[in-house]
Amino acid sequence: MSTQKIKKSSGEPDEFEASVAQELLNLEMTSTELKSSLRDLYITAAKEVDCGGAGRKAIILYVPYKLLNSFHKIQTRLVRELEKKFSGRTVLIIAQRTILGKSYVRDPKTKGPRPRSRTLTAVQSAILDDIVYPTEILGKRTRVKTDGRRIGKVFLDSKDQANVETKTEVFSAVYNKLTNKTVVFSFDYAG
């Protein structure tokens, strides 16, 4: 029954993904405010990520890109409910995106270069937006240290500081796991 909430392109869902799909199905059945919104929504994968310090973990729900806006409409309520079910874990919703390499060649019918939205940089930037949603990113800076390391500094909207400040370490750890880029979140943006 829970398989209607997870649709993988290849293979069967593993045990963890099945448990997340079952919780989504339970929410659809029991929650009156989420019932109509969750009816047509499903995930493509779920992953548990260890966020380092003090045994903190995060759950990443991968959703189809076409359904991302529908998930965004109910994200705050859905994440709140899922975090109650999976106590002590932060739940993040990220769209399933495709990265096309530089050598990508289209078929003869459709001409033109690869879309900008499928480049590595664009996908990694979009993942960062998905991780911090519903908070807005006001600015980004890349700092290159003398030994060649790059550290990204992301400035978030200070109106959401009370809700997000406790999760910034989790956001950094998840982004590092997904993209191998180090990023630091800050709220003191001065245009």
Salt bridges, closest charged atoms under 4 A:
GLU17 OE2 - LYS8 NZ 3.01
GLU28 OE1 - LYS5 NZ 2.80
GLU48 OE2 - ARG89 NE 2.92
GLU81 OE2 - LYS84 NZ 3.49
GLU83 OE2 - LYS167 NZ 3.56
ASP130 OD2 - ARG97 NH1 2.61
ASP147 OD2 - ARG149 NE 3.00
ASP157 OD2 - LYS159 NZ 3.86
